[in-house]
Amino acid sequence: MHDTLVDASISLIRENQHVSGAYIASPSFSTYAYCWLRDGTYIAHAMDLHGEHESARAFFRWVNATIASNCVNYGDCVDAVDTIGRGRAGQSMEQARQSLRARWTLDGKRDDSEWPNYQPDGYGAWLWGLDEHIERTGDLDLWEESREPVEYVVECMSQVWSMPSSDCWEEYPDRVHTSTLACMAGGLERIGRRALDDRALSLANAIKDYILCHGMFDGRLAKFCSHERRADQWPPKRRAHEGPSIGDSVDASLLWAAV
């Protein structure tokens, strides 16, 4: 039964993988007729685990092409963050969100519908998944092709990692999520080792230090990071509107930190 389920799953994924390489989120629900980097990376990893390397490779090449055609100038991201210091935080935050979109059409186009689309955990997952794929397959040609998109994403992450974003459930867009930071740190660390990129490694360490300082509650990871929560100050303060435990609660997405 296990083998039958695996074979059926692989067949379903193959049949619904777009010619571009994108993995559709749901082939039977039009609202999800997009590809999320997070979801796609986990699908590609599952395919790699079962020897379906060409399918996974097609996905990673789709990501490269999508970034190259839509995000050609990371200077826009740098300029966006710089405007915060000039009192234009609202405008700059929106520009920064546009630099790391969570969701793309299957042919790699932007989606401008009214739906949260700033979830940078997907890019951390992609960095991790790309390195996992190359490690398993030895596909150095793919790595060479990926260098420029990787450099772009690392640059953007260096500018926006501490900004609020939607979590993986597309909720709480005004908060900094521990699971999102864990994804970014993990991806940066993996790709930093491959690229021998000290900047990416330093950024990964800075994010991990931030989590340990602001993302812990009672010795464990908390759902949100908060400057009001300090590892060396107990008990942690709560925001007036937060309720008794939302920020300190456990979220299933925190399992990412174990990877």
C-alpha positions, 0 to 999 in steps of 0.5 A, a space after each residue: 500500500 505504501 509503494 502504491 501511494 508513493 507511485 500515485 503521488 509521484 504520478 500526480 505531481 508529474 502530471 500537474 507540473 507545468 511545462 515551465 517547471 512550476 509545481 501548481 499548488 492545486 490543480 483542482 482549485 482555481 484559487 491556488 493555480 499558482 506556484 509558491 516557492 515554499 510549497 514547490 521547494 518541498 515538492 521538489 525535495 520529495 521528488 529528489 528523495 524518490 529519484 525524480 531529479 529531472 522534475 526537481 531540476 525543472 522546478 529550480 530552473 523555473 525559480 531561476 528564470 522567474 527571479 531573472 525576469 522579474 527581479 533584475 535589479 536588487 537596488 530597488 530593494 536597497 532603495 526601498 529600505 533606505 527610505 525608512 530612514 527618511 520617514 517614508 516607511 509605508 512606501 518602502 515597506 511595500 516596495 520591499 514586499 514586492 522584492 520577495 514575492 511568495 507566489 507566482 503564476 505558473 509561467 513565472 509572471 507577477 500576481 497583483 491580486 489582493 492577497 498577501 504575497 510577502 512571505 520570505 520564508 519561501 526564499 529561505 526554503 528555496 535556498 535550502 532546497 537548491 543546495 539539497 538538490 545539488 548535494 544529491 545530484 552533483 548538478 554543478 551546471 545548475 549551481 552556476 545557473 543559480 548563482 545570480 538569482 541566489 546573489 539577488 535573494 541574499 542581497 534582498 534578505 540582508 535588507 528586509 529580514 527583520 521586517 514584518 511579513 505574513 506568516 506561512 498561513 498568510 496571517 499577522 502581516 505586522 509581526 516578525 515570525 520566528 519560523 520565517 527567520 528560521 527558514 531564512 537563516 537555514 537557507 542562508 547558511 546552506 547556500 553560504 557554505 556552498 558559495 563560500 559566501 562569508 556575507 551570507 554566513 554572517 547574515 545567517 548567524 545574525 538572524 539566529 542570534 536575533 531569534 535567540 534574543 527575541 524569539 524565545 519564550 520559557 526556553 523554547 521558540 515562540 511564534 513571534 519575535 518581539 523586541 519586548 521579549 528578551 532572553 535575559 529579561 523575565 518575565 517577558 512583557 506582552 503587547 496590550 493587544 496581544 492577549 495572554 499568549 498569542 505571541 508566546 504560543 507554539 506554531 506548527 511552522 516552528 518545526 522548520 527550525 529543526 531542519 
